Every structure is written in C-alpha cells, then in structure tokens.
Amino acid sequence: MSAIFTNDADGTIWIGTYGGGLNRLRDGNITHITTKDGLFDDIVSRILVDDDDNFWMLGNRGIFSVNRQILITERHRNCAAQKKENLPAN
C-alpha cells in the first residue's frame, strides 16, 4: 500500500499500491483496477481529488487523472483515455 484516499461521502476507501494499481474498498468488497483495465500505471503512490471529481494520481510513469465516477460505476475499462500528464525523467 502506498496511498490512501478516504474522503468519499459513501465511505469508499481508495488504496494506491506498488504494482497492484488502484484498489477500491466499499461495503467489504475490493475492486482491483490495473493497467489491464486501462489505468495508466500499476504504481499509485499519491491520490488527490480535484473540484471536478477527478482523481489525480502519481505513479512511476508520471501524473495521471481519471474521473472518480468512472471508477465508482465500474465503467473503468479503457479509463486510460482520461487526461494524462507525463513528467520528463530527471
């Protein structure tokens, strides 16, 4: 586990992992969202949410965002189509 976001109104806990993508814990069930589902990176070390309900995540491949509603409704297939911001390597 590398990052946790717990401020969802419905009690959902979002967990970023080192290699396992993004996990959603809701009502005792865990949903795993990875690059196979379209997530930009399987390493999620930070999670922030903006005023437009987008999760901004930091991974080894850069900064990327996914609208939280896509993840909540489990329409996360091809979620990589969301805006991505890559940072140049140092």
C-alpha positions in Angstrom: 0.0 0.0 0.0 1.4 3.4 -1.0 -1.5 5.8 -0.9 -5.0 6.0 0.7 -7.9 8.4 -0.1 -10.7 8.1 2.4 -12.8 11.2 1.9 -15.6 9.7 -0.2 -19.0 10.6 1.1 -20.2 6.9 0.7 -17.4 5.5 2.8 -15.3 4.1 -0.1 -11.6 3.8 0.6 -9.3 4.1 -2.4 -5.9 2.4 -2.0 -2.9 3.0 -4.3 -0.4 0.2 -4.5 3.2 -0.5 -5.7 2.4 -2.8 -8.7 -1.2 -3.6 -8.0 -2.8 -0.5 -9.4 -5.7 1.2 -7.6 -8.0 -0.7 -5.2 -11.4 0.3 -4.1 -12.8 -1.0 -0.8 -16.5 -0.5 -0.5 -19.1 -2.4 1.6 -16.5 -5.0 2.4 -15.7 -5.7 -1.3 -12.4 -4.9 -3.0 -12.2 -4.0 -6.7 -8.8 -4.0 -8.3 -8.2 -1.6 -11.1 -4.9 -2.1 -13.1 -3.3 -1.3 -16.4 -5.2 -4.3 -17.8 -8.4 -2.2 -17.1 -6.8 0.8 -18.8 -5.2 2.5 -15.7 -2.1 4.4 -16.8 0.2 2.9 -14.2 0.1 0.0 -11.7 2.1 2.0 -9.3 0.0 4.6 -7.5 1.9 6.4 -4.8 -0.3 9.5 -4.3 -4.0 10.2 -4.8 -5.7 13.6 -4.8 -9.1 14.7 -5.9 -10.0 18.0 -7.6 -13.1 20.1 -7.7 -14.3 18.3 -10.9 -14.2 14.9 -9.1 -11.1 13.7 -10.9 -8.5 11.5 -9.1 -5.0 12.8 -9.8 -2.5 10.0 -9.2 1.2 9.8 -9.2 3.0 6.7 -10.5 6.3 5.8 -11.9 5.2 6.7 -15.4 4.1 10.2 -14.4 1.0 12.1 -13.2 -2.4 10.9 -14.5 -6.0 11.5 -13.8 -9.3 9.5 -14.0 -12.7 10.8 -13.3 -13.8 9.2 -10.0 -17.4 8.5 -11.3 -15.9 6.2 -14.0 -14.2 4.2 -11.2 -17.3 4.2 -8.9 -19.7 2.9 -11.6 -17.2 0.2 -12.6 -17.0 1.6 -16.1 -13.2 1.7 -15.7 -12.4 -0.3 -18.8 -10.3 1.9 -21.0 -10.0 4.6 -18.3 -6.6 5.5 -19.7 -8.5 7.7 -22.2 -8.7 10.3 -19.5 -6.2 13.1 -19.4 -2.6 12.2 -18.6 0.3 14.5 -17.7 3.7 12.9 -18.1 6.7 14.5 -16.4 10.1 14.4 -18.0 12.6 12.0 -16.4 15.3 13.6 -14.3 
